[in-house]
């Protein structure tokens, strides 16, 4: 966590990044579902897409955490 509060510009940038990642995450979810439901699924492609989706989810969580204000101990 940063020791200084985020500026409005930093918060806006994080929100923009979050939106972009959430859209890509949702799109990948739809592609994965389509590939699974419409055989023959390409297992390697599905594994790669699922891995990318997990990486996106981790980054989304990191960015969301930056937006949560620090609570003094």
mmJSON file of the N, C-alpha and C atoms, coordinates in Angstrom:
{"data_MODEL":{"atom_site":{
"group_PDB":["ATOM","ATOM","ATOM","ATOM","ATOM","ATOM","ATOM","ATOM","ATOM","ATOM","ATOM","ATOM","ATOM","ATOM","ATOM","ATOM","ATOM","ATOM","ATOM","ATOM","ATOM","ATOM","ATOM","ATOM","ATOM","ATOM","ATOM","ATOM","ATOM","ATOM","ATOM","ATOM","ATOM","ATOM","ATOM","ATOM","ATOM","ATOM","ATOM","ATOM","ATOM","ATOM","ATOM","ATOM","ATOM","ATOM","ATOM","ATOM","ATOM","ATOM","ATOM","ATOM","ATOM","ATOM","ATOM","ATOM","ATOM","ATOM","ATOM","ATOM","ATOM","ATOM","ATOM","ATOM","ATOM","ATOM","ATOM","ATOM","ATOM","ATOM","ATOM","ATOM","ATOM","ATOM","ATOM","ATOM","ATOM","ATOM","ATOM","ATOM","ATOM","ATOM","ATOM","ATOM","ATOM","ATOM","ATOM","ATOM","ATOM","ATOM","ATOM","ATOM","ATOM","ATOM","ATOM","ATOM","ATOM","ATOM","ATOM","ATOM","ATOM","ATOM","ATOM","ATOM","ATOM","ATOM","ATOM","ATOM","ATOM","ATOM","ATOM","ATOM","ATOM","ATOM","ATOM","ATOM","ATOM","ATOM","ATOM","ATOM","ATOM","ATOM","ATOM","ATOM","ATOM","ATOM","ATOM","ATOM","ATOM","ATOM","ATOM","ATOM","ATOM","ATOM","ATOM","ATOM","ATOM","ATOM","ATOM","ATOM","ATOM","ATOM","ATOM","ATOM","ATOM","ATOM","ATOM","ATOM","ATOM","ATOM","ATOM","ATOM","ATOM","ATOM","ATOM","ATOM","ATOM","ATOM","ATOM","ATOM","ATOM","ATOM","ATOM","ATOM","ATOM","ATOM","ATOM","ATOM","ATOM","ATOM","ATOM","ATOM","ATOM","ATOM","ATOM","ATOM","ATOM","ATOM","ATOM","ATOM","ATOM","ATOM","ATOM","ATOM","ATOM","ATOM","ATOM","ATOM","ATOM","ATOM","ATOM","ATOM","ATOM","ATOM","ATOM","ATOM","ATOM","ATOM","ATOM","ATOM","ATOM","ATOM","ATOM","ATOM","ATOM","ATOM","ATOM","ATOM","ATOM","ATOM","ATOM","ATOM","ATOM","ATOM","ATOM","ATOM","ATOM","ATOM","ATOM"],
"id":[1,2,3,4,5,6,7,8,9,10,11,12,13,14,15,16,17,18,19,20,21,22,23,24,25,26,27,28,29,30,31,32,33,34,35,36,37,38,39,40,41,42,43,44,45,46,47,48,49,50,51,52,53,54,55,56,57,58,59,60,61,62,63,64,65,66,67,68,69,70,71,72,73,74,75,76,77,78,79,80,81,82,83,84,85,86,87,88,89,90,91,92,93,94,95,96,97,98,99,100,101,102,103,104,105,106,107,108,109,110,111,112,113,114,115,116,117,118,119,120,121,122,123,124,125,126,127,128,129,130,131,132,133,134,135,136,137,138,139,140,141,142,143,144,145,146,147,148,149,150,151,152,153,154,155,156,157,158,159,160,161,162,163,164,165,166,167,168,169,170,171,172,173,174,175,176,177,178,179,180,181,182,183,184,185,186,187,188,189,190,191,192,193,194,195,196,197,198,199,200,201,202,203,204,205,206,207,208,209,210,211,212,213,214,215,216,217,218,219],
"type_symbol":["N","C","C","N","C","C","N","C","C","N","C","C","N","C","C","N","C","C","N","C","C","N","C","C","N","C","C","N","C","C","N","C","C","N","C","C","N","C","C","N","C","C","N","C","C","N","C","C","N","C","C","N","C","C","N","C","C","N","C","C","N","C","C","N","C","C","N","C","C","N","C","C","N","C","C","N","C","C","N","C","C","N","C","C","N","C","C","N","C","C","N","C","C","N","C","C","N","C","C","N","C","C","N","C","C","N","C","C","N","C","C","N","C","C","N","C","C","N","C","C","N","C","C","N","C","C","N","C","C","N","C","C","N","C","C","N","C","C","N","C","C","N","C","C","N","C","C","N","C","C","N","C","C","N","C","C","N","C","C","N","C","C","N","C","C","N","C","C","N","C","C","N","C","C","N","C","C","N","C","C","N","C","C","N","C","C","N","C","C","N","C","C","N","C","C","N","C","C","N","C","C","N","C","C","N","C","C","N","C","C","N","C","C","N","C","C","N","C","C"],
"label_atom_id":["N","CA","C","N","CA","C","N","CA","C","N","CA","C","N","CA","C","N","CA","C","N","CA","C","N","CA","C","N","CA","C","N","CA","C","N","CA","C","N","CA","C","N","CA","C","N","CA","C","N","CA","C","N","CA","C","N","CA","C","N","CA","C","N","CA","C","N","CA","C","N","CA","C","N","CA","C","N","CA","C","N","CA","C","N","CA","C","N","CA","C","N","CA","C","N","CA","C","N","CA","C","N","CA","C","N","CA","C","N","CA","C","N","CA","C","N","CA","C","N","CA","C","N","CA","C","N","CA","C","N","CA","C","N","CA","C","N","CA","C","N","CA","C","N","CA","C","N","CA","C","N","CA","C","N","CA","C","N","CA","C","N","CA","C","N","CA","C","N","CA","C","N","CA","C","N","CA","C","N","CA","C","N","CA","C","N","CA","C","N","CA","C","N","CA","C","N","CA","C","N","CA","C","N","CA","C","N","CA","C","N","CA","C","N","CA","C","N","CA","C","N","CA","C","N","CA","C","N","CA","C","N","CA","C","N","CA","C","N","CA","C","N","CA","C","N","CA","C","N","CA","C","N","CA","C"],
"label_alt_id":[null,null,null,null,null,null,null,null,null,null,null,null,null,null,null,null,null,null,null,null,null,null,null,null,null,null,null,null,null,null,null,null,null,null,null,null,null,null,null,null,null,null,null,null,null,null,null,null,null,null,null,null,null,null,null,null,null,null,null,null,null,null,null,null,null,null,null,null,null,null,null,null,null,null,null,null,null,null,null,null,null,null,null,null,null,null,null,null,null,null,null,null,null,null,null,null,null,null,null,null,null,null,null,null,null,null,null,null,null,null,null,null,null,null,null,null,null,null,null,null,null,null,null,null,null,null,null,null,null,null,null,null,null,null,null,null,null,null,null,null,null,null,null,null,null,null,null,null,null,null,null,null,null,null,null,null,null,null,null,null,null,null,null,null,null,null,null,null,null,null,null,null,null,null,null,null,null,null,null,null,null,null,null,null,null,null,null,null,null,null,null,null,null,null,null,null,null,null,null,null,null,null,null,null,null,null,null,null,null,null,null,null,null,null,null,null,null,null,null],
"label_comp_id":["UNK","UNK","UNK","UNK","UNK","UNK","UNK","UNK","UNK","UNK","UNK","UNK","UNK","UNK","UNK","UNK","UNK","UNK","UNK","UNK","UNK","UNK","UNK","UNK","UNK","UNK","UNK","UNK","UNK","UNK","UNK","UNK","UNK","UNK","UNK","UNK","UNK","UNK","UNK","UNK","UNK","UNK","UNK","UNK","UNK","UNK","UNK","UNK","UNK","UNK","UNK","UNK","UNK","UNK","UNK","UNK","UNK","UNK","UNK","UNK","UNK","UNK","UNK","UNK","UNK","UNK","UNK","UNK","UNK","UNK","UNK","UNK","UNK","UNK","UNK","UNK","UNK","UNK","UNK","UNK","UNK","UNK","UNK","UNK","UNK","UNK","UNK","UNK","UNK","UNK","UNK","UNK","UNK","UNK","UNK","UNK","UNK","UNK","UNK","UNK","UNK","UNK","UNK","UNK","UNK","UNK","UNK","UNK","UNK","UNK","UNK","UNK","UNK","UNK","UNK","UNK","UNK","UNK","UNK","UNK","UNK","UNK","UNK","UNK","UNK","UNK","UNK","UNK","UNK","UNK","UNK","UNK","UNK","UNK","UNK","UNK","UNK","UNK","UNK","UNK","UNK","UNK","UNK","UNK","UNK","UNK","UNK","UNK","UNK","UNK","UNK","UNK","UNK","UNK","UNK","UNK","UNK","UNK","UNK","UNK","UNK","UNK","UNK","UNK","UNK","UNK","UNK","UNK","UNK","UNK","UNK","UNK","UNK","UNK","UNK","UNK","UNK","UNK","UNK","UNK","UNK","UNK","UNK","UNK","UNK","UNK","UNK","UNK","UNK","UNK","UNK","UNK","UNK","UNK","UNK","UNK","UNK","UNK","UNK","UNK","UNK","UNK","UNK","UNK","UNK","UNK","UNK","UNK","UNK","UNK","UNK","UNK","UNK","UNK","UNK","UNK","UNK","UNK","UNK"],
"label_asym_id":["A","A","A","A","A","A","A","A","A","A","A","A","A","A","A","A","A","A","A","A","A","A","A","A","A","A","A","A","A","A","A","A","A","A","A","A","A","A","A","A","A","A","A","A","A","A","A","A","A","A","A","A","A","A","A","A","A","A","A","A","A","A","A","A","A","A","A","A","A","A","A","A","A","A","A","A","A","A","A","A","A","A","A","A","A","A","A","A","A","A","A","A","A","A","A","A","A","A","A","A","A","A","A","A","A","A","A","A","A","A","A","A","A","A","A","A","A","A","A","A","A","A","A","A","A","A","A","A","A","A","A","A","A","A","A","A","A","A","A","A","A","A","A","A","A","A","A","A","A","A","A","A","A","A","A","A","A","A","A","A","A","A","A","A","A","A","A","A","A","A","A","A","A","A","A","A","A","A","A","A","A","A","A","A","A","A","A","A","A","A","A","A","A","A","A","A","A","A","A","A","A","A","A","A","A","A","A","A","A","A","A","A","A","A","A","A","A","A","A"],
"label_entity_id":["1","1","1","1","1","1","1","1","1","1","1","1","1","1","1","1","1","1","1","1","1","1","1","1","1","1","1","1","1","1","1","1","1","1","1","1","1","1","1","1","1","1","1","1","1","1","1","1","1","1","1","1","1","1","1","1","1","1","1","1","1","1","1","1","1","1","1","1","1","1","1","1","1","1","1","1","1","1","1","1","1","1","1","1","1","1","1","1","1","1","1","1","1","1","1","1","1","1","1","1","1","1","1","1","1","1","1","1","1","1","1","1","1","1","1","1","1","1","1","1","1","1","1","1","1","1","1","1","1","1","1","1","1","1","1","1","1","1","1","1","1","1","1","1","1","1","1","1","1","1","1","1","1","1","1","1","1","1","1","1","1","1","1","1","1","1","1","1","1","1","1","1","1","1","1","1","1","1","1","1","1","1","1","1","1","1","1","1","1","1","1","1","1","1","1","1","1","1","1","1","1","1","1","1","1","1","1","1","1","1","1","1","1","1","1","1","1","1","1"],
"label_seq_id":[1,1,1,2,2,2,3,3,3,4,4,4,5,5,5,6,6,6,7,7,7,8,8,8,9,9,9,10,10,10,11,11,11,12,12,12,13,13,13,14,14,14,15,15,15,16,16,16,17,17,17,18,18,18,19,19,19,20,20,20,21,21,21,22,22,22,23,23,23,24,24,24,25,25,25,26,26,26,27,27,27,28,28,28,29,29,29,30,30,30,31,31,31,32,32,32,33,33,33,34,34,34,35,35,35,36,36,36,37,37,37,38,38,38,39,39,39,40,40,40,41,41,41,42,42,42,43,43,43,44,44,44,45,45,45,46,46,46,47,47,47,48,48,48,49,49,49,50,50,50,51,51,51,52,52,52,53,53,53,54,54,54,55,55,55,56,56,56,57,57,57,58,58,58,59,59,59,60,60,60,61,61,61,62,62,62,63,63,63,64,64,64,65,65,65,66,66,66,67,67,67,68,68,68,69,69,69,70,70,70,71,71,71,72,72,72,73,73,73],
"pdbx_PDB_ins_code":[null,null,null,null,null,null,null,null,null,null,null,null,null,null,null,null,null,null,null,null,null,null,null,null,null,null,null,null,null,null,null,null,null,null,null,null,null,null,null,null,null,null,null,null,null,null,null,null,null,null,null,null,null,null,null,null,null,null,null,null,null,null,null,null,null,null,null,null,null,null,null,null,null,null,null,null,null,null,null,null,null,null,null,null,null,null,null,null,null,null,null,null,null,null,null,null,null,null,null,null,null,null,null,null,null,null,null,null,null,null,null,null,null,null,null,null,null,null,null,null,null,null,null,null,null,null,null,null,null,null,null,null,null,null,null,null,null,null,null,null,null,null,null,null,null,null,null,null,null,null,null,null,null,null,null,null,null,null,null,null,null,null,null,null,null,null,null,null,null,null,null,null,null,null,null,null,null,null,null,null,null,null,null,null,null,null,null,null,null,null,null,null,null,null,null,null,null,null,null,null,null,null,null,null,null,null,null,null,null,null,null,null,null,null,null,null,null,null,null],
"Cartn_x":[0.826,0.0,0.868,0.379,1.077,0.911,1.916,1.851,1.087,0.885,0.146,-1.197,-2.205,-3.508,-3.409,-4.257,-4.268,-4.875,-4.323,-4.88,-6.115,-6.914,-8.099,-7.699,-6.582,-6.106,-5.736,-5.068,-4.687,-5.929,-6.904,-8.145,-8.874,-8.922,-9.574,-8.871,-7.541,-6.761,-7.016,-7.084,-7.35,-8.746,-9.725,-11.087,-11.11,-10.374,-10.326,-9.688,-8.588,-7.931,-8.848,-9.523,-10.462,-11.547,-12.125,-13.188,-12.676,-11.512,-10.935,-10.687,-10.121,-9.839,-11.125,-12.12,-13.393,-14.09,-14.018,-14.613,-13.88,-12.554,-11.787,-12.07,-12.175,-12.465,-13.827,-14.813,-16.171,-16.165,-15.447,-15.357,-14.709,-13.627,-12.963,-13.887,-14.655,-15.605,-16.593,-17.082,-18.02,-17.352,-16.127,-15.405,-15.162,-14.728,-14.47,-15.751,-16.836,-18.124,-18.527,-18.374,-18.714,-17.863,-16.564,-15.676,-15.996,-16.382,-16.72,-18.039,-18.994,-20.325,-20.394,-19.445,-19.471,-18.234,-18.308,-17.156,-16.794,-15.621,-14.604,-13.8,-13.748,-12.983,-11.484,-10.797,-9.339,-8.829,-8.406,-8.019,-6.908,-5.92,-4.817,-5.315,-6.153,-6.705,-7.534,-8.354,-9.179,-8.299,-7.262,-6.347,-5.687,-5.259,-4.625,-5.606,-6.83,-7.836,-8.178,-8.288,-8.576,-7.429,-6.197,-5.041,-5.057,-5.333,-5.42,-6.528,-7.657,-8.781,-8.389,-7.667,-7.204,-6.232,-5.338,-4.403,-5.152,-6.178,-6.993,-7.706,-8.245,-8.962,-8.007,-6.79,-5.8,-5.488,-5.315,-5.01,-6.199,-7.413,-8.615,-8.647,-8.361,-8.358,-7.282,-6.096,-5.022,-5.461,-6.072,-6.499,-7.63,-8.561,-9.646,-9.104,-8.08,-7.464,-6.847,-6.291,-5.704,-6.761,-7.987,-9.053,-9.644,-9.325,-9.838,-8.94,-9.512,-8.676,-8.08,-6.864,-6.21,-6.982,-7.123,-7.797,-6.716,-6.652,-5.62,-5.77,-4.639,-4.641,-4.99],
"Cartn_y":[-1.19,0.0,1.25,2.257,3.53,4.287,5.098,5.869,7.172,7.607,8.849,8.532,9.365,9.129,9.295,8.576,8.664,9.989,10.518,11.744,11.37,12.362,12.124,11.517,11.985,11.46,9.985,9.625,8.225,7.354,7.861,7.118,6.926,7.965,7.865,6.839,6.849,5.9,4.467,4.265,2.932,2.471,3.369,3.021,2.649,3.377,3.077,1.709,1.441,0.139,-0.987,-0.764,-1.757,-2.078,-1.046,-1.255,-2.075,-1.717,-2.418,-3.895,-4.152,-5.525,-6.315,-5.674,-6.357,-6.724,-5.858,-6.153,-7.334,-7.312,-8.416,-9.722,-9.648,-10.829,-11.416,-10.561,-10.994,-11.598,-10.963,-11.478,-12.858,-13.019,-14.318,-15.382,-15.02,-15.961,-16.443,-15.53,-15.894,-16.774,-16.458,-17.258,-18.667,-18.767,-20.078,-20.906,-20.306,-21.006,-21.475,-20.613,-20.977,-22.154,-22.12,-23.193,-24.512,-24.452,-25.673,-26.259,-25.386,-25.851,-26.252,-25.827,-26.113,-26.916,-28.236,-29.081,-28.988,-29.367,-29.923,-28.807,-28.812,-27.77,-27.992,-26.921,-26.982,-26.801,-27.909,-27.892,-26.886,-26.823,-25.892,-24.45,-24.117,-22.763,-22.444,-23.394,-23.175,-22.966,-23.775,-23.605,-22.232,-21.799,-20.475,-19.36,-19.477,-18.454,-18.426,-19.577,-19.635,-19.038,-19.298,-18.727,-17.204,-16.705,-15.255,-14.659,-15.361,-14.896,-14.795,-15.785,-15.747,-14.592,-14.36,-13.238,-11.907,-11.786,-10.575,-10.396,-11.475,-11.399,-10.939,-11.484,-11.064,-9.576,-9.095,-7.67,-6.798,-7.253,-6.516,-6.36,-7.433,-7.388,-6.426,-6.453,-5.531,-4.081,-3.774,-2.4,-1.99,-2.892,-2.576,-2.304,-3.044,-2.847,-1.457,-0.957,0.389,1.457,1.172,2.155,2.172,1.162,1.105,1.959,2.949,3.808,3.019,3.41,2.787,3.096,2.1,2.29,2.34,3.446,3.547,2.425,1.906,0.814,1.326],
"Cartn_z":[0.0,0.0,0.0,-0.602,-0.678,0.633,0.971,2.208,2.029,0.794,0.546,-0.102,0.158,-0.473,-1.993,-2.69,-4.151,-4.597,-5.682,-6.251,-7.069,-7.41,-8.24,-9.587,-10.145,-11.431,-11.299,-10.2,-9.975,-9.794,-9.061,-8.856,-10.182,-10.997,-12.31,-13.196,-13.169,-13.967,-13.5,-12.205,-11.667,-12.078,-11.987,-12.418,-13.9,-14.723,-16.159,-16.401,-15.701,-15.834,-15.367,-14.24,-13.718,-14.739,-15.32,-16.302,-17.488,-17.995,-19.14,-18.808,-17.632,-17.228,-16.989,-16.4,-16.146,-17.451,-18.45,-19.759,-20.398,-20.362,-20.945,-20.202,-18.875,-18.061,-18.442,-18.569,-18.947,-20.358,-21.283,-22.653,-22.686,-21.911,-21.863,-21.287,-20.298,-19.713,-20.776,-21.594,-22.656,-23.71,-24.074,-25.075,-24.544,-23.289,-22.682,-22.66,-22.231,-22.185,-23.58,-24.561,-25.946,-26.428,-26.157,-26.606,-25.916,-24.652,-23.917,-24.427,-24.698,-25.11,-26.579,-27.383,-28.815,-29.216,-29.021,-29.336,-30.802,-31.217,-30.331,-29.666,-28.333,-27.652,-27.83,-27.969,-28.049,-26.63,-26.03,-24.629,-24.329,-25.212,-24.978,-24.997,-25.946,-26.029,-24.787,-24.371,-23.181,-21.953,-21.816,-20.669,-20.695,-21.868,-21.983,-21.636,-22.121,-21.829,-20.341,-19.731,-18.299,-17.482,-17.912,-17.22,-17.341,-18.529,-18.739,-17.878,-17.818,-17.016,-15.534,-15.029,-13.637,-13.401,-14.349,-14.219,-14.186,-15.033,-15.045,-13.708,-13.178,-11.899,-10.789,-10.771,-9.77,-9.892,-11.121,-11.341,-10.937,-11.232,-10.836,-9.317,-8.607,-7.14,-6.639,-7.258,-6.862,-7.032,-8.168,-8.421,-7.481,-7.232,-6.305,-4.904,-4.518,-3.201,-3.098,-4.195,-4.185,-3.928,-4.303,-4.148,-2.744,-1.956,-0.587,0.304,0.99,1.832,2.995,3.38,4.532,5.791,6.639,7.923,8.993,9.749,10.791,11.813,12.263,13.241,14.612],
"occupancy":[1.0,1.0,1.0,1.0,1.0,1.0,1.0,1.0,1.0,1.0,1.0,1.0,1.0,1.0,1.0,1.0,1.0,1.0,1.0,1.0,1.0,1.0,1.0,1.0,1.0,1.0,1.0,1.0,1.0,1.0,1.0,1.0,1.0,1.0,1.0,1.0,1.0,1.0,1.0,1.0,1.0,1.0,1.0,1.0,1.0,1.0,1.0,1.0,1.0,1.0,1.0,1.0,1.0,1.0,1.0,1.0,1.0,1.0,1.0,1.0,1.0,1.0,1.0,1.0,1.0,1.0,1.0,1.0,1.0,1.0,1.0,1.0,1.0,1.0,1.0,1.0,1.0,1.0,1.0,1.0,1.0,1.0,1.0,1.0,1.0,1.0,1.0,1.0,1.0,1.0,1.0,1.0,1.0,1.0,1.0,1.0,1.0,1.0,1.0,1.0,1.0,1.0,1.0,1.0,1.0,1.0,1.0,1.0,1.0,1.0,1.0,1.0,1.0,1.0,1.0,1.0,1.0,1.0,1.0,1.0,1.0,1.0,1.0,1.0,1.0,1.0,1.0,1.0,1.0,1.0,1.0,1.0,1.0,1.0,1.0,1.0,1.0,1.0,1.0,1.0,1.0,1.0,1.0,1.0,1.0,1.0,1.0,1.0,1.0,1.0,1.0,1.0,1.0,1.0,1.0,1.0,1.0,1.0,1.0,1.0,1.0,1.0,1.0,1.0,1.0,1.0,1.0,1.0,1.0,1.0,1.0,1.0,1.0,1.0,1.0,1.0,1.0,1.0,1.0,1.0,1.0,1.0,1.0,1.0,1.0,1.0,1.0,1.0,1.0,1.0,1.0,1.0,1.0,1.0,1.0,1.0,1.0,1.0,1.0,1.0,1.0,1.0,1.0,1.0,1.0,1.0,1.0,1.0,1.0,1.0,1.0,1.0,1.0,1.0,1.0,1.0,1.0,1.0,1.0],
"B_iso_or_equiv":[0.0,0.0,0.0,0.0,0.0,0.0,0.0,0.0,0.0,0.0,0.0,0.0,0.0,0.0,0.0,0.0,0.0,0.0,0.0,0.0,0.0,0.0,0.0,0.0,0.0,0.0,0.0,0.0,0.0,0.0,0.0,0.0,0.0,0.0,0.0,0.0,0.0,0.0,0.0,0.0,0.0,0.0,0.0,0.0,0.0,0.0,0.0,0.0,0.0,0.0,0.0,0.0,0.0,0.0,0.0,0.0,0.0,0.0,0.0,0.0,0.0,0.0,0.0,0.0,0.0,0.0,0.0,0.0,0.0,0.0,0.0,0.0,0.0,0.0,0.0,0.0,0.0,0.0,0.0,0.0,0.0,0.0,0.0,0.0,0.0,0.0,0.0,0.0,0.0,0.0,0.0,0.0,0.0,0.0,0.0,0.0,0.0,0.0,0.0,0.0,0.0,0.0,0.0,0.0,0.0,0.0,0.0,0.0,0.0,0.0,0.0,0.0,0.0,0.0,0.0,0.0,0.0,0.0,0.0,0.0,0.0,0.0,0.0,0.0,0.0,0.0,0.0,0.0,0.0,0.0,0.0,0.0,0.0,0.0,0.0,0.0,0.0,0.0,0.0,0.0,0.0,0.0,0.0,0.0,0.0,0.0,0.0,0.0,0.0,0.0,0.0,0.0,0.0,0.0,0.0,0.0,0.0,0.0,0.0,0.0,0.0,0.0,0.0,0.0,0.0,0.0,0.0,0.0,0.0,0.0,0.0,0.0,0.0,0.0,0.0,0.0,0.0,0.0,0.0,0.0,0.0,0.0,0.0,0.0,0.0,0.0,0.0,0.0,0.0,0.0,0.0,0.0,0.0,0.0,0.0,0.0,0.0,0.0,0.0,0.0,0.0,0.0,0.0,0.0,0.0,0.0,0.0,0.0,0.0,0.0,0.0,0.0,0.0,0.0,0.0,0.0,0.0,0.0,0.0],
"pdbx_formal_charge":[null,null,null,null,null,null,null,null,null,null,null,null,null,null,null,null,null,null,null,null,null,null,null,null,null,null,null,null,null,null,null,null,null,null,null,null,null,null,null,null,null,null,null,null,null,null,null,null,null,null,null,null,null,null,null,null,null,null,null,null,null,null,null,null,null,null,null,null,null,null,null,null,null,null,null,null,null,null,null,null,null,null,null,null,null,null,null,null,null,null,null,null,null,null,null,null,null,null,null,null,null,null,null,null,null,null,null,null,null,null,null,null,null,null,null,null,null,null,null,null,null,null,null,null,null,null,null,null,null,null,null,null,null,null,null,null,null,null,null,null,null,null,null,null,null,null,null,null,null,null,null,null,null,null,null,null,null,null,null,null,null,null,null,null,null,null,null,null,null,null,null,null,null,null,null,null,null,null,null,null,null,null,null,null,null,null,null,null,null,null,null,null,null,null,null,null,null,null,null,null,null,null,null,null,null,null,null,null,null,null,null,null,null,null,null,null,null,null,null],
"auth_seq_id":[1,1,1,2,2,2,3,3,3,4,4,4,5,5,5,6,6,6,7,7,7,8,8,8,9,9,9,10,10,10,11,11,11,12,12,12,13,13,13,14,14,14,15,15,15,16,16,16,17,17,17,18,18,18,19,19,19,20,20,20,21,21,21,22,22,22,23,23,23,24,24,24,25,25,25,26,26,26,27,27,27,28,28,28,29,29,29,30,30,30,31,31,31,32,32,32,33,33,33,34,34,34,35,35,35,36,36,36,37,37,37,38,38,38,39,39,39,40,40,40,41,41,41,42,42,42,43,43,43,44,44,44,45,45,45,46,46,46,47,47,47,48,48,48,49,49,49,50,50,50,51,51,51,52,52,52,53,53,53,54,54,54,55,55,55,56,56,56,57,57,57,58,58,58,59,59,59,60,60,60,61,61,61,62,62,62,63,63,63,64,64,64,65,65,65,66,66,66,67,67,67,68,68,68,69,69,69,70,70,70,71,71,71,72,72,72,73,73,73],
"auth_comp_id":["UNK","UNK","UNK","UNK","UNK","UNK","UNK","UNK","UNK","UNK","UNK","UNK","UNK","UNK","UNK","UNK","UNK","UNK","UNK","UNK","UNK","UNK","UNK","UNK","UNK","UNK","UNK","UNK","UNK","UNK","UNK","UNK","UNK","UNK","UNK","UNK","UNK","UNK","UNK","UNK","UNK","UNK","UNK","UNK","UNK","UNK","UNK","UNK","UNK","UNK","UNK","UNK","UNK","UNK","UNK","UNK","UNK","UNK","UNK","UNK","UNK","UNK","UNK","UNK","UNK","UNK","UNK","UNK","UNK","UNK","UNK","UNK","UNK","UNK","UNK","UNK","UNK","UNK","UNK","UNK","UNK","UNK","UNK","UNK","UNK","UNK","UNK","UNK","UNK","UNK","UNK","UNK","UNK","UNK","UNK","UNK","UNK","UNK","UNK","UNK","UNK","UNK","UNK","UNK","UNK","UNK","UNK","UNK","UNK","UNK","UNK","UNK","UNK","UNK","UNK","UNK","UNK","UNK","UNK","UNK","UNK","UNK","UNK","UNK","UNK","UNK","UNK","UNK","UNK","UNK","UNK","UNK","UNK","UNK","UNK","UNK","UNK","UNK","UNK","UNK","UNK","UNK","UNK","UNK","UNK","UNK","UNK","UNK","UNK","UNK","UNK","UNK","UNK","UNK","UNK","UNK","UNK","UNK","UNK","UNK","UNK","UNK","UNK","UNK","UNK","UNK","UNK","UNK","UNK","UNK","UNK","UNK","UNK","UNK","UNK","UNK","UNK","UNK","UNK","UNK","UNK","UNK","UNK","UNK","UNK","UNK","UNK","UNK","UNK","UNK","UNK","UNK","UNK","UNK","UNK","UNK","UNK","UNK","UNK","UNK","UNK","UNK","UNK","UNK","UNK","UNK","UNK","UNK","UNK","UNK","UNK","UNK","UNK","UNK","UNK","UNK","UNK","UNK","UNK"],
"auth_asym_id":["A","A","A","A","A","A","A","A","A","A","A","A","A","A","A","A","A","A","A","A","A","A","A","A","A","A","A","A","A","A","A","A","A","A","A","A","A","A","A","A","A","A","A","A","A","A","A","A","A","A","A","A","A","A","A","A","A","A","A","A","A","A","A","A","A","A","A","A","A","A","A","A","A","A","A","A","A","A","A","A","A","A","A","A","A","A","A","A","A","A","A","A","A","A","A","A","A","A","A","A","A","A","A","A","A","A","A","A","A","A","A","A","A","A","A","A","A","A","A","A","A","A","A","A","A","A","A","A","A","A","A","A","A","A","A","A","A","A","A","A","A","A","A","A","A","A","A","A","A","A","A","A","A","A","A","A","A","A","A","A","A","A","A","A","A","A","A","A","A","A","A","A","A","A","A","A","A","A","A","A","A","A","A","A","A","A","A","A","A","A","A","A","A","A","A","A","A","A","A","A","A","A","A","A","A","A","A","A","A","A","A","A","A","A","A","A","A","A","A"],
"auth_atom_id":["N","CA","C","N","CA","C","N","CA","C","N","CA","C","N","CA","C","N","CA","C","N","CA","C","N","CA","C","N","CA","C","N","CA","C","N","CA","C","N","CA","C","N","CA","C","N","CA","C","N","CA","C","N","CA","C","N","CA","C","N","CA","C","N","CA","C","N","CA","C","N","CA","C","N","CA","C","N","CA","C","N","CA","C","N","CA","C","N","CA","C","N","CA","C","N","CA","C","N","CA","C","N","CA","C","N","CA","C","N","CA","C","N","CA","C","N","CA","C","N","CA","C","N","CA","C","N","CA","C","N","CA","C","N","CA","C","N","CA","C","N","CA","C","N","CA","C","N","CA","C","N","CA","C","N","CA","C","N","CA","C","N","CA","C","N","CA","C","N","CA","C","N","CA","C","N","CA","C","N","CA","C","N","CA","C","N","CA","C","N","CA","C","N","CA","C","N","CA","C","N","CA","C","N","CA","C","N","CA","C","N","CA","C","N","CA","C","N","CA","C","N","CA","C","N","CA","C","N","CA","C","N","CA","C","N","CA","C","N","CA","C","N","CA","C","N","CA","C","N","CA","C","N","CA","C"],
"pdbx_PDB_model_num":[1,1,1,1,1,1,1,1,1,1,1,1,1,1,1,1,1,1,1,1,1,1,1,1,1,1,1,1,1,1,1,1,1,1,1,1,1,1,1,1,1,1,1,1,1,1,1,1,1,1,1,1,1,1,1,1,1,1,1,1,1,1,1,1,1,1,1,1,1,1,1,1,1,1,1,1,1,1,1,1,1,1,1,1,1,1,1,1,1,1,1,1,1,1,1,1,1,1,1,1,1,1,1,1,1,1,1,1,1,1,1,1,1,1,1,1,1,1,1,1,1,1,1,1,1,1,1,1,1,1,1,1,1,1,1,1,1,1,1,1,1,1,1,1,1,1,1,1,1,1,1,1,1,1,1,1,1,1,1,1,1,1,1,1,1,1,1,1,1,1,1,1,1,1,1,1,1,1,1,1,1,1,1,1,1,1,1,1,1,1,1,1,1,1,1,1,1,1,1,1,1,1,1,1,1,1,1,1,1,1,1,1,1,1,1,1,1,1,1]
}}}
